[in-house]
Amino acid sequence: MAKTLTGIVTSNKADKTITVTVTSRETHPIYGKQYTVSRKYTAHDEKNEANEGDKVTISEVRPISKTKSFTLAKVEEKARGSIELKEETV
């Protein structure tokens, strides 16, 4: 069965490619302390439907390029919107 991961899109600048950051909590084998690990995956987005900040699910496929071996399965949640600072006028 193909591996599926859920993460947040951090970049969609390239054509038909998105960069997804997947964070997970791991426990240290000796000390038992939990810590967060972030991993970046490049995924194939055929229809360019995912945007930055979206929560997406990606699934493993045969290698599409040197770095891409995942494809966009579905967009779980759209980004709420970006915050833009207004420039002050004097």
VMD Tcl script that draws the C-alpha trace (Angstrom):
set ca {
  {0.00 0.00 0.00}
  {1.24 3.49 -0.86}
  {2.39 5.78 1.95}
  {0.20 8.84 2.56}
  {1.28 11.95 4.46}
  {-0.56 15.09 5.58}
  {1.13 18.47 5.73}
  {1.04 22.15 4.86}
  {2.01 23.58 1.46}
  {5.00 25.92 1.93}
  {5.67 26.68 -1.75}
  {3.77 26.44 -5.04}
  {6.03 28.64 -7.16}
  {7.10 25.90 -9.58}
  {4.71 24.69 -12.30}
  {2.81 21.51 -11.30}
  {4.99 21.11 -8.18}
  {4.29 21.89 -4.53}
  {6.56 21.71 -1.50}
  {4.83 20.17 1.52}
  {6.17 20.42 5.07}
  {5.16 17.44 7.22}
  {5.67 17.78 10.97}
  {5.64 14.83 13.34}
  {6.33 14.23 17.03}
  {9.04 11.69 17.80}
  {10.38 10.29 21.06}
  {14.11 10.13 21.70}
  {15.19 6.46 21.97}
  {17.34 6.93 25.10}
  {16.07 10.04 26.92}
  {12.36 9.59 26.19}
  {11.86 13.28 25.45}
  {9.41 14.18 22.67}
  {10.40 16.63 19.96}
  {9.02 17.86 16.64}
  {10.59 16.90 13.33}
  {9.80 18.79 10.12}
  {10.42 17.16 6.75}
  {9.94 18.72 3.32}
  {8.59 16.72 0.38}
  {8.09 17.85 -3.21}
  {4.84 16.58 -4.69}
  {3.31 16.59 -8.16}
  {0.23 18.83 -8.51}
  {-1.15 18.21 -12.01}
  {-3.90 20.87 -11.98}
  {-2.03 23.48 -9.87}
  {-4.92 23.42 -7.37}
  {-2.99 23.73 -4.07}
  {-1.87 27.11 -2.75}
  {0.49 28.15 0.04}
  {-0.92 27.49 3.51}
  {-3.33 24.73 2.38}
  {-3.47 21.49 4.36}
  {-3.02 18.63 1.87}
  {-2.65 14.86 1.70}
  {0.08 13.47 -0.56}
  {0.56 9.84 -1.58}
  {3.64 7.96 -2.72}
  {3.98 7.06 -6.42}
  {6.76 5.99 -8.75}
  {9.45 8.67 -9.09}
  {8.29 11.52 -11.34}
  {11.62 13.38 -11.23}
  {14.84 13.40 -9.21}
  {13.13 14.79 -6.11}
  {9.41 14.11 -6.73}
  {8.05 10.74 -5.65}
  {4.75 11.95 -4.19}
  {1.57 13.24 -5.80}
  {-1.24 15.40 -4.45}
  {-4.08 13.15 -3.26}
  {-6.47 15.86 -2.04}
  {-6.68 19.31 -0.50}
  {-7.97 18.82 3.05}
  {-8.37 22.46 4.05}
  {-7.89 25.74 2.19}
  {-5.76 28.52 3.71}
  {-7.73 31.05 5.73}
  {-6.09 34.00 3.94}
  {-2.87 35.94 4.17}
  {-2.18 38.87 6.44}
  {-0.87 41.92 4.62}
  {0.49 44.98 6.41}
  {-0.73 48.34 5.21}
  {1.82 51.02 4.43}
  {1.42 54.18 6.47}
  {0.64 57.39 4.59}
  {1.90 60.63 6.08}
}
mol new
graphics top color blue
foreach p $ca { graphics top sphere $p radius 0.5 }
foreach p [lrange $ca 0 end-1] q [lrange $ca 1 end] { graphics top cylinder $p $q radius 0.2 }
display resetview
